[in-house]
Amino acid sequence: MTAQHTSDYPTLGEVLRLPAFAGCIVCGGAAGLDRQVSGVNLTDTPDYARWLAQGELLITTGFAIADDPQAVDALLPTAMEKGLSGVGIKPGRYLPKPLSAELTEAADRLELPLLQLPDDVRFAELADTVSREIARRRIPTEQERQMALLLHHLVSGAPPSEAMERQAAESGIHLEYPHILLRIRADAPESQRRAWLHETEDHCRMLGADVWGILVEEGMLLVLEADDLFALETPLQQMMADFAAEHGFFCGASRPYGGAAGFQKADRSARTALRMAERTGKPCVTDDPAGVIRLLEDASSAETEAYIQRQLGALLRQPELRRQELLDTLDSWLRCMGNQRRMARELHLHYNTVCYRLQQLWMLLSVDPADPVKRLALETALYLYRYRRA
C-alpha cells in the first residue's frame, strides 16, 4: 500500500521528472511511483537499515552488501519495512548491470520502485535536487498555513493583534474595507477542493475582486475585496451559482461588511446563506438578496442613501419631468401588482403608454420585473426615497 499524497512532498514519479534524474530507469515496482519522497539517504554501510527513515529514497552503489547474497535479497524487503519511497542503485562496479531479475521481481511484488541510476550520476546532486524540490513545495504550504490562521482569527471576531494587522497588510488585505465572504461546502478529496479553490479565485479576479482563499474542513473559505464591492454582488452570485452547479457543491455568499469587526458579521451571513443553499438545493445563495437586512443593521443616513442609489440611481439621475413620470409608473406598478389595465386607469393614461413607460423603466433599471427579490428591493428603495428625511 502506498503512502497518501499531500502537497508537502513530491511523489517519486514527480522526482523522476526533475532534470537531475534524467537517465534513471524504473526497473520494477512502478505501481509505487506515487509514494512521497521526504528526502534522500546516501547511507552505504552494512548496518544501513539503522539509518533509514520513512519516505526517504535510498541511493546506493551496493558496496556494503555486494559480497553477501542474503543481504542483497534483503535489501528491498528491508526498504519496504522501513517505509522508503524507493531504492536507487548505481550498478556496474559492485552489483551487476543490468540489475538482476530477482531484484526486479521483488520490486514488482512489493510495489516498491527500484531505480537503475546512470553511470555518470552524482549522488550529492540527486540529494540536493530533492531537498530543493521539497523546500520549494513547503514554502507555499507555510504561506497557506499563515493565511489560514489569519482568516480564522478575523472571522472569530477577536480583535486583530499588531502581528495580525501587519500580516493582513503584507497580504494586501485592507481591514477597514468592506469584504464579502464565500463559504463553500464540497464533498470531495483535498486535491479536488484545492483545484476548485484556485479556479474560484481566478473567476473572482476576472470580476475585478482581490481574493484570498483557504481550504477548511468542510470545503473552502474565500474573502473578497473590491473598489465597488456592492456592484459586484449580483455578478458574483451568478458566477458562483453557475460554477457551483457545474461542480456539484453549495456556496453561501455573505453581505458586504466593513472594518475588522465586519469579518465576523460576514462569516455569520455566509454560514446562514450556505445553510439556506443546502436546504433549498440552490447552488449559491445570499441570505439578503434585497439588501434590506444589511440596511436595518447599518441604518445610517449614508447607508440609506447608498441603498436608494443602488436600486434607483439610474432613474433618479433622469431629468425632472421624466424622473417623476417613471417614479409614478413604478409606484403604480407596485400598488397594482403589475396589472397594466389598472395602472392605466389609475394614472389616466392610455394602455399602450403604460406599456411603453414600463419598458423604458425596466431597461433603465436593468432589472427583471418578475424577480420577487428585486421587486422587494425596488419597493423598499422607493418607500425610503419618498418618506425618509433624516
C-alpha positions in Angstrom: 0.0 0.0 0.0 1.4 3.4 -1.0 1.5 6.5 1.2 -1.2 9.0 0.9 -0.2 12.0 -1.2 -0.3 15.6 0.1 1.2 18.7 -1.4 4.1 19.0 1.1 6.3 16.4 -0.6 6.8 15.3 -4.2 6.0 11.8 -5.3 8.8 9.6 -6.6 7.2 9.9 -10.1 7.4 13.7 -9.9 11.0 13.5 -8.7 12.0 11.3 -11.6 10.8 14.1 -13.9 13.4 16.5 -12.5 16.5 17.1 -14.8 19.0 15.6 -12.3 17.2 12.3 -12.5 17.3 12.1 -16.3 18.6 8.7 -17.4 17.2 6.8 -14.3 15.4 3.6 -15.3 12.5 2.2 -13.3 13.4 -1.5 -13.3 10.4 -2.6 -11.2 7.8 -1.5 -8.7 6.3 1.1 -11.0 3.0 0.7 -9.1 4.6 2.6 -6.2 5.6 5.7 -8.0 3.0 7.8 -6.1 5.0 7.3 -2.9 6.1 10.6 -1.3 9.8 11.4 -1.1 10.7 13.2 2.1 14.4 13.1 1.5 17.4 11.1 0.1 19.5 8.7 2.2 23.0 8.0 0.9 23.9 5.5 3.6 26.1 2.7 2.2 27.2 0.7 5.2 26.5 -2.9 6.3 24.1 -1.7 9.0 22.4 0.8 6.7 18.9 -0.2 8.0 19.6 1.6 11.3 19.7 4.9 9.5 16.7 4.7 7.2 13.6 6.9 7.8 10.1 6.6 6.3 9.6 8.4 3.0 13.3 8.5 2.1 14.7 7.5 -1.3 17.7 5.2 -0.7 20.6 5.8 -3.1 23.4 3.2 -3.1 26.2 1.5 -5.1 25.6 -1.7 -3.2 29.2 -1.6 -1.9 28.3 -2.8 1.6 26.2 -5.8 0.5 27.7 -6.8 -2.8 29.5 -9.9 -1.4 26.5 -11.1 0.6 23.7 -12.6 -1.5 21.4 -12.8 1.5 21.9 -9.1 2.2 21.2 -8.3 -1.5 18.0 -10.3 -1.2 17.0 -8.5 2.0 17.6 -5.0 0.5 14.1 -4.4 -0.9 12.1 -6.1 1.9 14.1 -4.0 4.4 13.4 -0.8 2.5 9.7 -1.8 2.4 9.6 -2.4 6.1 11.2 1.0 6.8 8.6 2.7 4.6 11.0 4.0 2.0 9.7 5.7 -1.2 12.1 3.7 -3.4 15.6 2.3 -3.9 18.1 3.7 -6.4 21.1 1.6 -7.3 24.1 2.6 -9.4 25.2 -0.8 -10.7 28.3 -1.9 -12.6 31.0 -1.7 -10.0 29.6 -3.7 -7.1 26.3 -5.0 -8.3 25.7 -6.4 -11.8 24.4 -4.2 -14.6 21.6 -4.5 -15.6 20.1 -5.2 -12.2 19.2 -8.8 -11.6 15.8 -10.3 -12.4 15.4 -11.3 -8.8 15.6 -7.7 -7.6 13.2 -6.6 -10.3 10.7 -9.2 -9.5 10.9 -8.4 -5.8 10.3 -4.7 -6.5 7.2 -5.5 -8.6 5.9 -7.9 -5.8 6.4 -5.2 -3.1 5.2 -2.3 -5.4 8.4 -0.6 -4.3 10.1 1.3 -7.1 13.6 0.1 -8.0 15.7 2.6 -10.0 18.8 1.9 -12.0 20.9 5.0 -11.9 23.1 6.1 -14.8 26.9 5.8 -14.6 27.7 9.5 -14.5 25.1 10.5 -11.9 26.4 12.3 -8.8 24.7 11.2 -5.6 25.2 14.6 -3.9 23.4 16.3 -6.9 20.4 14.0 -6.5 20.2 14.7 -2.8 20.4 18.5 -3.4 17.8 18.3 -6.1 15.3 16.5 -3.9 16.0 18.9 -1.0 15.3 21.9 -3.2 12.1 20.5 -4.5 10.8 19.8 -1.0 11.7 23.3 0.1 10.0 24.8 -2.9 6.8 22.9 -2.1 6.9 23.6 1.6 7.2 27.4 1.3 3.8 27.8 -0.2 2.4 25.4 2.3 3.7 27.6 5.1 2.2 30.6 3.5 -1.2 28.8 3.2 -0.9 27.9 6.9 -0.3 31.5 7.9 -3.2 32.7 5.7 -5.5 30.1 7.3 -4.5 31.3 10.8 -5.1 35.0 9.8 -8.6 34.4 8.2 -9.7 32.1 11.1 -8.7 34.8 13.5 -10.5 37.5 11.6 -13.8 35.6 11.4 -13.6 34.6 15.0 -14.4 38.2 16.0 -11.3 38.6 18.2 -9.5 42.0 17.8 -6.6 41.6 15.5 -3.2 41.9 17.1 -0.4 44.0 15.7 1.1 41.0 14.2 -2.2 40.1 12.5 -2.7 43.6 11.2 0.9 43.5 9.8 0.3 40.2 8.2 -3.0 41.4 6.7 -1.3 44.5 5.3 1.6 42.4 3.9 -1.0 40.1 2.2 -2.8 43.1 0.7 -6.0 42.8 2.9 -7.4 46.2 3.9 -9.1 45.5 7.2 -11.1 48.8 7.0 -12.6 48.0 3.6 -15.9 46.1 3.1 -15.5 42.4 2.4 -17.7 39.6 1.1 -17.1 36.0 2.4 -17.9 32.9 0.5 -18.5 29.7 2.4 -18.4 26.6 0.1 -19.3 23.1 1.2 -17.8 20.5 -1.1 -17.7 16.7 -0.5 -14.5 16.0 -2.5 -10.9 15.0 -1.9 -8.5 17.7 -0.8 -6.7 17.7 -4.2 -10.1 18.4 -5.9 -11.1 21.0 -3.4 -7.8 22.7 -3.9 -8.2 22.8 -7.7 -11.7 24.2 -7.2 -10.4 26.9 -4.8 -7.8 28.1 -7.3 -10.4 28.1 -10.1 -12.9 30.1 -7.9 -10.1 32.6 -7.1 -9.5 33.1 -10.8 -13.2 33.7 -11.6 -13.4 36.2 -8.8 -10.3 38.1 -10.0 -11.9 38.2 -13.5 -14.8 40.1 -11.9 -12.3 42.7 -10.6 -12.0 41.5 -7.0 -9.0 40.8 -4.9 -9.4 37.4 -3.3 -7.8 35.3 -0.6 -8.9 31.6 -0.1 -8.1 28.7 2.1 -9.3 25.1 2.5 -11.4 24.4 5.6 -12.6 21.1 6.9 -16.0 21.2 5.2 -14.8 22.9 2.0 -13.5 26.3 1.2 -13.5 29.9 2.6 -12.8 32.9 0.4 -12.6 36.6 1.3 -13.2 39.2 -1.5 -12.3 42.8 -1.6 -13.0 45.3 -4.5 -13.2 49.0 -5.2 -17.0 48.7 -5.6 -17.9 45.6 -3.8 -21.7 46.4 -3.7 -21.8 46.5 -7.5 -20.0 43.1 -7.5 -22.7 41.3 -5.6 -25.1 40.3 -8.4 -22.4 39.2 -11.0 -20.6 37.3 -8.2 -23.7 35.4 -7.1 -24.5 34.5 -10.8 -20.9 33.4 -11.4 -20.8 31.3 -8.3 -24.2 29.8 -9.0 -23.1 28.6 -12.4 -19.7 27.3 -11.1 -21.2 25.5 -8.1 -23.9 23.9 -10.2 -21.3 22.7 -12.7 -19.2 21.0 -9.9 -22.0 19.9 -7.6 -21.2 21.9 -4.5 -23.0 24.6 -2.4 -22.0 28.2 -1.8 -23.1 30.8 0.7 -22.3 34.4 -0.2 -22.3 37.0 2.6 -23.4 40.6 2.5 -20.5 43.1 2.4 -19.3 44.3 5.8 -16.5 46.8 6.5 -14.0 47.0 9.3 -12.2 44.4 11.2 -15.4 43.5 13.1 -17.1 43.1 9.8 -15.4 39.8 9.1 -17.3 38.0 11.9 -20.6 39.5 10.6 -19.8 38.5 7.1 -19.0 35.0 8.2 -22.3 34.6 10.1 -24.0 35.9 6.9 -22.1 33.4 4.7 -22.8 30.5 7.0 -26.5 31.4 7.1 -26.6 31.6 3.3 -24.8 28.2 3.0 -27.4 26.6 5.2 -30.1 28.1 3.0 -28.4 26.8 -0.1 -28.2 23.3 1.2 -31.8 23.4 2.4 -33.3 24.7 -0.8 -30.9 22.8 -3.2 -29.8 26.0 -4.9 -26.1 26.1 -5.7 -25.4 29.6 -4.5 -27.5 31.7 -2.1 -27.1 35.0 -0.2 -29.2 35.5 2.9 -30.2 39.0 2.0 -30.5 39.4 -1.8 -32.6 42.6 -1.5 -30.1 44.1 0.9 -32.9 45.0 3.5 -31.3 43.2 6.4 -28.0 44.9 5.8 -29.8 48.3 5.7 -31.5 47.6 9.0 -28.2 46.6 10.6 -26.4 49.7 9.5 -29.3 52.2 9.2 -27.2 55.4 9.0 -28.3 58.2 6.6 -25.4 57.5 4.4 -26.2 53.8 4.2 -29.8 54.5 3.5 -28.9 56.9 0.7 -26.4 54.4 -0.7 -29.1 51.7 -0.8 -31.5 54.0 -2.7 -28.9 54.9 -5.2 -28.0 51.2 -5.8 -31.6 50.4 -6.6 -32.9 53.6 -8.2 -29.9 55.7 -9.1 -30.3 55.4 -12.9 -33.9 56.5 -12.6 -33.1 59.4 -10.2 -30.5 60.8 -12.5 -33.1 61.5 -15.2 -34.3 65.0 -16.0 -37.0 66.1 -13.5 -40.1 65.6 -15.7 -39.0 62.1 -16.9 -37.9 61.2 -13.4 -41.3 62.0 -12.0 -43.1 60.1 -14.7 -41.1 57.0 -14.1 -41.3 57.2 -10.4 -45.1 57.4 -10.6 -45.1 54.5 -13.1 -43.0 52.4 -10.7 -45.2 53.3 -7.7 -48.4 52.4 -9.6 -46.9 49.1 -10.9 -46.1 48.1 -7.3 -49.6 49.1 -6.0 -51.4 47.4 -8.9 -49.3 44.3 -8.6 -48.2 44.7 -12.2 -51.8 44.9 -13.6 -51.3 47.3 -16.5 -55.0 47.9 -17.1 -55.4 49.0 -13.5 -52.3 51.2 -13.9 -53.8 52.9 -17.0 -56.9 53.8 -15.1 -55.0 54.9 -12.0 -52.5 57.1 -14.0 -55.2 58.3 -16.5 -53.0 57.1 -19.4 -53.6 55.0 -22.5 -52.8 51.3 -22.0 -50.1 51.5 -24.7 -48.5 54.5 -22.9 -48.2 52.4 -19.7 -46.7 49.5 -21.6 -44.1 51.9 -23.2 -43.2 53.5 -19.8 -42.7 50.1 -18.2 -40.4 49.0 -21.0 -38.4 52.2 -20.5 -38.3 51.7 -16.7 -37.0 48.1 -16.8 -34.4 48.9 -19.4 -33.2 51.9 -17.4 -33.0 49.9 -14.1 -31.7 46.7 -15.8 -34.0 44.5 -13.7 -36.3 41.6 -14.3 -39.7 42.7 -13.1 -40.6 39.0 -12.5 -37.9 38.6 -9.8 -39.7 38.9 -6.4 -36.5 39.8 -4.6 -35.8 42.7 -7.0 -39.4 43.8 -6.5 -38.9 43.9 -2.8 -35.7 45.9 -3.2 -37.3 48.4 -5.5 -40.3 48.8 -3.2 -38.1 49.3 -0.2 -35.9 51.9 -2.1 -38.9 53.8 -3.4 -40.5 53.9 0.1 -37.3 55.2 1.6 -36.8 57.8 -1.2 -40.3 59.2 -0.6 -40.5 59.1 3.1 -37.1 59.2 4.6 -35.6 62.6 5.5 -33.2 62.2 8.4 
